[in-house]
Amino acid sequence: MITLQRIAPPAWAPDYARQRILLDGPRAEEAREAFAPLLGSLYGALQRRLDAYVNDPEQCFLEADSFPCRERLAGTYYIESETYEACDEGYRLWVQLRCQEKPWHPGQQEHGYDYLGLEAICSLAPGASEALFDEGFNSSSI
């Protein structure tokens, strides 16, 4: 079993992956303000969902030639960005994460260890006190 630890963006992380706050649309600041008091609990829930994901052999595989492969994960991740948007149904938050890979070649010291990109999407109805994550993650190779 692996438990991922959130870290600050590493020195080698590209500028666009340094926990940027992005506002999408004319009411995006309103969405950001609506999510602000919930961020602590949201990131706690996101951590639990992330740990469940990387330990599920049907989502994060055990075979070395599969992607994503749990054995390649270093056990750390950082936040690339948070994107806020207001829509007819309320507010949306997209959180982009970067999971790091175990070191395996010398160039990683200079260029980084990013391996798996994950996107979690969260919705908040107007006036609600609890936000809900969409099922699963969108994943990508970095």
ZIRAJO-V840538 format. One record per run of one state. SS is the DSSP state (helix for helix, strand for strand, loop for the rest). FROM is the first residue (numbers start at 1). TO is the last residue. If there is no record, write none. Layout:
BEGIN
ss;from;to
SS;FROM;TO
SS;FROM;TO
END
This chain:
BEGIN
ss;from;to
loop;1;4
strand;5;6
loop;7;14
helix;15;17
loop;18;19
strand;20;24
loop;25;27
helix;28;36
loop;37;38
helix;39;54
loop;55;60
strand;61;61
loop;62;68
strand;69;69
helix;70;72
strand;73;87
loop;88;89
strand;90;101
loop;102;107
helix;108;111
loop;112;113
strand;114;124
loop;125;131
strand;132;133
loop;134;137
strand;138;141
loop;142;142
END
